[in-house]
Amino acid sequence: MRPLEFGWYLPTHGDTTAYGLMEAQIAGSPELCERVVAAAEHAGFEYLLIPVGSVCWEAWITGAFMAARSSRIKPLIAARPGYINPVLMAKMISTFDQMSGGRICINLIAGQNESEVEAEGVRQPKEERYALMEEEVSILKALWTTRGPVHFQGRFHTISGAHIRPRPRPLQQPFPKFYLGGGSRQAWEVSAKHSDVHLFWGDLPERIAENIARDPADGAGA
């Protein structure tokens, strides 16, 4: 049995000392992030989830900030389909991994708020975003593991002779860990192919066991 992992959450959008009370809210700030990073690392958490969304600070810049102010904990940063060119993302992730001493993990997110995704210029519906995600992660892994240029012909991306120069392969070999959460059949299929860890919402162990045992054809949700 693989050991348990424990992660925490970086509230870049702010926090509160009493949920639901406006006067108890704490605004997001570098100082708040530093306190949370230091406390989570001191407590022994393995990774720190950095949220994405219109109310959150940008996750990649925040992750770099976090890595520079810590020594062990890993930022778990979202790679959302359609937001970043996959060749550029491969270079970003491998560079981050090298410069942080092997401290990055990737959270694959396709099913988030539809109106927010549309407002930010991503036009594919959720079902297509999973297909787009599958292509983009395939490209990332190919760029990190293929000797020589990468050629890819897919539904959304066509790449002819792509490579990363200079070529810093990820320090974590063959690449950093991928996480994915979702209850739909598409989410499970992409997770089975590409992720190291499938994330479930907090629930009773029996309910999580039922979800793991379910037929993907019966999946529903994000």
N, C-alpha and C positions, 0 to 999 in steps of 0.2 A: 504494500500500500504506500502510495506517495505521501510525503508529509503535507500537513495542512499549511496553507498560506493565509496570512492575515494582511489585509490592506486597509488604508484609511483614505480620507477624502480631503481635497484641498478646496476650501470654499472661496474661490476667487470672486464670486458675486456677493460676498459678505456672509455674515453668520448672525446668530442671536443667542442671547442668554436665557430667553423665555419665549418659546415658540408661539407665534401669533400676536405678540405685543409689539407694536410699532416702536415704542420707546426703548425696547430691549435690543433692537437691531444694531449690528456692528457692520460698518461699511467695509467692503473689500479694500485691501491696502497691501503694500509690500511688507509692512510690519506684521500684519495678521498672517500673511503667508509664511513669513520666516518663523513665527511662533509655532504654527501648525507643523511645518516641516521638521523643526527641531524636536517638538514633542513626539511626533509620530516616529521619528528615527530613534529617539531615546527609548521609546516604548517597545522597539523591536519589530515594528511593522515592516513587511517586505517591500510593499509598493504603496504609492500614493496616487489615487485616481484624480486626474485633472479634468474637470468637466468642460463640455463644449456647449455652446448655445449663445443666443444673442445677449443674454444678461451676464455672461461670464467673460473673464479676461481671455485673451487668445492663448490657447493651450500650449502651442509649441514654444513660444517665447517664455511663458510661465514655467514650462518644464525645464528649460535651460537655466532660468533663474534658480529654480529649486535644486537642480543638480549641482550648481556652483556653490550652494550653501549647505551641502550635505556631503556625506562620504559613503553611505551604504544604501540608503533607501532608493528605490527605482521609481521614476515617474511613469505612470501608465497613461499614455497619451492617445487620443482618438485619431485614427486614420479614416476619414469619412469619404466615401466614393464621390467623385466628381468635383472635389474641392482643390486638389493639388495634382499636377501632372505626375504620373507614377514614376517617371525617370527622375524628376526632381525629388520626389518623396524618398526614393531609394537612396539618393545621395544625402538627403537630410538625415535620415535615420541612421545610416552607417557612420556619418560624421558625428552625430550626437553620441552614438554608442562608443566610438573611439575616444572622443573627448571627455566622456563621463566615466571612462573606465569600465564599460560594459553595463551601464545602468540605464536602460530604457526597455520598456515593454509596450506593445501596441494593442490598443483597444479598437476592434472593428465595429463600427456603428453605421447602420444603414437606416434603421427605422426610428426616426425621431419626428418631432413636430413638423407636419407636412407644410403648414403655412410658412414656417420659418425657413424651411429648405427652399421653397419657391421664392420667398423674398430675397434669399441670398443667391439666386440665379441658377440653382440646380433644378432642372426641369424633369428629370426622370422620376416616375412614381416609385413607391417603395419596392415593388416587385422587380423593377428594372434596376434599381440601385443595388440590390443584392447581386444581380448578374454583373453589373459594373464593378462592384467590389471584388467579385471572384476574379475578374480579368486583372484588376489592378494589383491584387495581392500576388497573382501568378507572375506578373511582370516584375514586381519587387523581388520575389524569390529567385527568378531567373537572372536578374541583374546581379544578385549577390553570389550566385553559385555557378554561373556559366563562364567558362573560359572563352574569351573572345567576345565579339559583338553579339547582341541579342536581336533576334527577329521575331516579331509577334504579329499575327493577323487575327483579330477578334471582331466582335460585334461593335465595340465602342472604340477600340484602340488599334492602330496599325503602327508598328515600330519596325524600322529597317536599319539594322546595324547600330543599335543603341548600346552605349557602355558608359561607365562612370569614370571620369578622369578629373583629378587624380583618383585612383581606385582604392579608397579605403574600404575594404570589406568590413562588415560588422565585427567587432571584437568578440561578441557572443556568436559562436559558430554552431550551425551554419547561418543562423540569423537570430534576432531577439525573439522572445516568446510573444505569441499572438493570443489575445483574449477576444471572445465574442459572446454577447448575450442576446437572447431572443427565443421566442417560443414558436415561431412559424416553421413550416417545413423548409422553406428557403434558408432561414437562419441556421437550422440544424445541418443542412447539407453543406453550406459554406463552412460552418464551424468544424464539421467532421473532416473536411478536406484541408482546411488551412489553419485552424486554431489549435493551440496547446491546451487551453482552458476554456470550457464553456461556462458562462456565468448565469446563475439563476437568481431571481429575486429571493430575499430572505423568506424562509418558510420552515415548516416542520420537516424534520428529516424524512418522515414517511411520504410527505407530499413531493419533496424533491426526488425521492426514489421513484415515485410514480411517474414523474415527468421524464426522468432518465429512461424508464422502461417503455414509455409510450412509443407507438408507431409514428414516425415523422409525418405520415399522411394525415394524421389526426391533429397536427400542430396548428396552433392559432395564436395570434398576437404579434409582437414586434419581431 
